[in-house]
Amino acid sequence: MTDDIAAGPSPTADGYAGDPAVAAEWDRMYADREQLWSGAPNGALVAEVADLAPGRVLDVGCGEGADAVWLARRGWDVTALEVSGVALERAAGHASDAGVTVRWVHAGLAESGLPPASFDLVSAQYPALLRTPDAAAETALLAAVAPGGLLVLVHHAGMEDHEPEDGRFDPADYVWPSMVAALLGDDWAVEVDEERPRADAPEDGAGAHHTHDVVLRARRLR
């Protein structure tokens, strides 16, 4: 089902590299619904990259594959990473139905072992990246971008300071665009760092109630 281009440091028997508890949690979330997301590509991604010449792209947290399929249809060489095997099965099915090829990686971002500095575009649309003391996820996100390439990171506005919900979701546990922006040094140029109304907000799906985005677009200079 997956075409893993790199093995993480401690893959499980099914080839997954990452925390098994995280994968199990997301598998349960996806298994609870026949379709979790809208099935359309994220509007902020479309707005930011529609005019770019296609190259090699990493889709971080690809979910059910809508962004990956959209990018592949536009000529991008797509590597799509996801912790949930349930989501990857669905994503692979959507890609097959669309007649496009996507390289699927079943792993957490920090554990994926993907080759550094090898993607012309790294897209992370509303990623659920867990914070760690060593900023492993943030570092991996930046390290994946090739010189001259772009990072496009989009998240729900206002969530960074949101109060925990029923003990299930604590924003303090996750990586937000401001944390990634704080790590950008002289070898990066920030092209967009703003809050804006959500482009083409879906009418249904798990994130439909969020109306504004925070968009960070940064180019790696060297």
C-alpha positions as CSV (number, residue, x, y, z in Angstrom):
1,M,0.0,0.0,0.0
2,T,2.8,2.4,0.8
3,D,6.0,3.2,-1.1
4,D,8.4,4.1,1.7
5,I,11.4,5.9,0.3
6,A,13.2,5.9,3.6
7,A,13.1,3.9,6.8
8,G,12.9,5.7,10.1
9,P,15.1,4.8,13.0
10,S,12.7,2.3,14.6
11,P,10.0,1.1,12.1
12,T,7.4,-1.3,13.3
13,A,6.5,-4.6,11.6
14,D,4.3,-2.8,9.1
15,G,7.0,-0.3,8.2
16,Y,5.7,2.5,10.3
17,A,8.4,4.8,11.8
18,G,7.3,6.8,14.7
19,D,5.4,6.6,18.0
20,P,2.9,3.7,17.8
21,A,0.5,5.4,20.2
22,V,0.3,8.5,17.9
23,A,-0.5,6.3,14.9
24,A,-3.1,4.4,16.9
25,E,-4.8,7.6,18.0
26,W,-5.1,8.9,14.5
27,D,-6.1,5.5,13.1
28,R,-9.0,5.5,15.6
29,M,-10.0,9.0,14.5
30,Y,-10.1,8.1,10.8
31,A,-11.8,4.8,11.4
32,D,-14.7,6.6,13.2
33,R,-15.7,8.2,10.0
34,E,-16.0,7.0,6.4
35,Q,-14.5,10.4,5.4
36,L,-12.9,12.8,7.8
37,W,-12.0,15.7,5.6
38,S,-13.8,17.5,2.7
39,G,-11.9,15.8,-0.1
40,A,-10.9,19.1,-1.7
41,P,-7.4,20.5,-1.7
42,N,-6.7,23.1,1.0
43,G,-7.5,26.6,-0.2
44,A,-4.4,28.2,1.2
45,L,-2.2,25.7,-0.6
46,V,-3.9,26.3,-3.9
47,A,-3.5,30.1,-3.4
48,E,0.2,29.9,-2.5
49,V,1.5,27.4,-5.1
50,A,-0.9,27.4,-8.1
51,D,1.5,29.5,-10.1
52,L,4.7,27.7,-9.2
53,A,6.5,25.5,-11.6
54,P,6.2,21.9,-10.4
55,G,9.1,20.1,-8.8
56,R,9.5,17.8,-5.9
57,V,7.1,18.3,-3.0
58,L,6.7,16.8,0.5
59,D,3.1,16.8,1.8
60,V,3.4,16.6,5.5
61,G,0.4,15.0,7.2
62,C,-1.3,14.2,3.9
63,G,-4.5,12.8,5.5
64,E,-6.8,11.3,3.0
65,G,-4.7,12.6,0.1
66,A,-6.6,15.6,-1.4
67,D,-3.6,17.9,-1.5
68,A,-1.3,15.1,-2.7
69,V,-3.6,14.2,-5.6
70,W,-4.1,17.9,-6.6
71,L,-0.4,18.4,-6.6
72,A,0.3,15.3,-8.6
73,R,-2.3,16.3,-11.2
74,R,-0.4,19.6,-11.7
75,G,2.8,17.7,-12.4
76,W,4.5,17.7,-9.0
77,D,6.6,14.7,-8.0
78,V,4.8,14.1,-4.7
79,T,6.0,12.4,-1.5
80,A,3.1,12.3,1.0
81,L,3.8,11.5,4.7
82,E,1.2,10.5,7.2
83,V,1.1,8.7,10.6
84,S,-2.3,7.0,10.1
85,G,-2.3,3.8,8.0
86,V,-6.0,4.1,7.7
87,A,-5.7,7.6,6.1
88,L,-2.9,6.4,3.8
89,E,-5.1,3.5,2.5
90,R,-7.8,6.0,1.6
91,A,-5.3,8.4,0.1
92,A,-3.8,5.7,-2.0
93,G,-7.2,4.8,-3.2
94,H,-8.0,8.4,-4.2
95,A,-4.7,8.6,-6.1
96,S,-5.4,5.4,-7.9
97,D,-8.9,6.7,-8.9
98,A,-7.3,9.9,-10.1
99,G,-4.7,8.0,-12.2
100,V,-1.8,9.8,-10.5
101,T,1.4,8.5,-8.8
102,V,2.3,9.5,-5.3
103,R,5.1,8.2,-3.1
104,W,3.5,7.3,0.3
105,V,5.5,7.3,3.6
106,H,4.0,5.9,6.7
107,A,5.9,7.8,9.4
108,G,6.1,10.7,11.8
109,L,7.9,13.6,10.3
110,A,10.8,13.6,12.8
111,E,11.2,9.8,12.4
112,S,10.8,9.6,8.7
113,G,14.5,9.6,7.7
114,L,13.6,11.5,4.5
115,P,16.7,12.9,2.7
116,P,17.4,16.5,3.9
117,A,17.3,19.5,1.6
118,S,15.6,17.6,-1.2
119,F,12.2,19.1,-1.7
120,D,11.4,22.2,-3.8
121,L,8.2,22.6,-1.8
122,V,7.4,21.4,1.7
123,S,3.6,21.8,2.4
124,A,2.2,21.4,5.9
125,Q,-1.5,22.2,5.9
126,Y,-2.9,22.2,9.5
127,P,-0.3,19.6,10.7
128,A,-0.6,18.0,14.1
129,L,3.1,18.0,14.9
130,L,3.9,17.3,18.6
131,R,6.3,19.6,20.3
132,T,9.4,18.2,21.9
133,P,12.2,19.9,23.9
134,D,14.6,19.6,21.0
135,A,12.2,21.0,18.5
136,A,12.5,17.9,16.4
137,A,9.4,18.4,14.2
138,E,10.2,22.1,13.5
139,T,13.8,21.2,12.6
140,A,12.7,18.3,10.4
141,L,10.3,20.6,8.6
142,L,12.9,23.2,7.8
143,A,15.6,20.6,7.0
144,A,13.5,19.0,4.2
145,V,13.4,22.2,2.1
146,A,16.0,22.4,-0.7
147,P,18.0,25.6,-1.2
148,G,15.8,27.8,-3.3
149,G,12.7,25.9,-2.2
150,L,9.7,26.9,-0.3
151,L,8.0,26.0,3.0
152,V,4.3,26.7,3.1
153,L,2.9,26.1,6.6
154,V,-0.8,26.8,7.3
155,H,-2.7,26.5,10.5
156,H,-5.9,27.6,12.2
157,A,-5.7,31.1,13.5
158,G,-6.2,31.6,17.2
159,M,-5.6,28.0,18.1
160,E,-2.1,28.5,19.6
161,D,-3.6,30.3,22.6
162,H,-6.8,28.3,22.7
163,E,-7.8,26.7,26.0
164,P,-7.6,22.8,26.2
165,E,-10.8,21.1,25.2
166,D,-12.1,18.4,27.6
167,G,-8.5,17.2,28.3
168,R,-8.3,15.8,24.7
169,F,-6.6,18.6,22.8
170,D,-4.1,20.9,24.4
171,P,-2.6,23.5,21.9
172,A,0.5,23.7,24.1
173,D,1.4,20.2,22.9
174,Y,1.7,21.1,19.3
175,V,3.9,23.1,16.9
176,W,2.4,26.3,15.5
177,P,3.7,28.6,12.7
178,S,5.1,31.2,15.1
179,M,7.4,28.5,16.5
180,V,8.7,27.6,13.1
181,A,9.1,31.3,12.1
182,A,11.2,31.8,15.2
183,L,13.8,29.3,14.0
184,L,14.3,31.0,10.6
185,G,17.8,32.4,10.3
186,D,19.6,34.4,7.7
187,D,19.4,31.6,5.2
188,W,15.6,32.1,5.0
189,A,13.5,34.8,3.5
190,V,9.9,35.2,4.8
191,E,7.6,35.9,1.9
192,V,4.3,35.6,3.8
193,D,3.5,35.6,7.5
194,E,-0.1,36.7,8.1
195,E,-3.5,35.9,9.3
196,R,-6.2,35.8,6.6
197,P,-9.8,34.6,6.0
198,R,-9.7,30.9,5.1
199,A,-9.7,30.4,1.4
200,D,-12.5,28.2,0.1
201,A,-13.5,27.1,3.6
202,P,-15.2,23.7,3.3
203,E,-18.9,23.3,4.2
204,D,-18.2,20.0,6.0
205,G,-15.3,17.9,7.3
206,A,-13.5,18.0,10.6
207,G,-12.0,21.5,10.2
208,A,-14.9,23.3,8.6
209,H,-15.7,25.5,11.6
210,H,-12.3,27.3,11.4
211,T,-12.7,30.5,9.4
212,H,-9.2,32.1,9.5
213,D,-5.8,30.8,8.7
214,V,-2.2,31.7,9.7
215,V,0.0,31.4,6.6
216,L,3.7,31.2,6.7
217,R,5.6,31.0,3.4
218,A,9.4,31.1,3.6
219,R,12.1,30.5,1.0
220,R,15.3,28.8,1.8
221,L,18.1,30.9,0.3
222,R,21.0,28.5,0.8
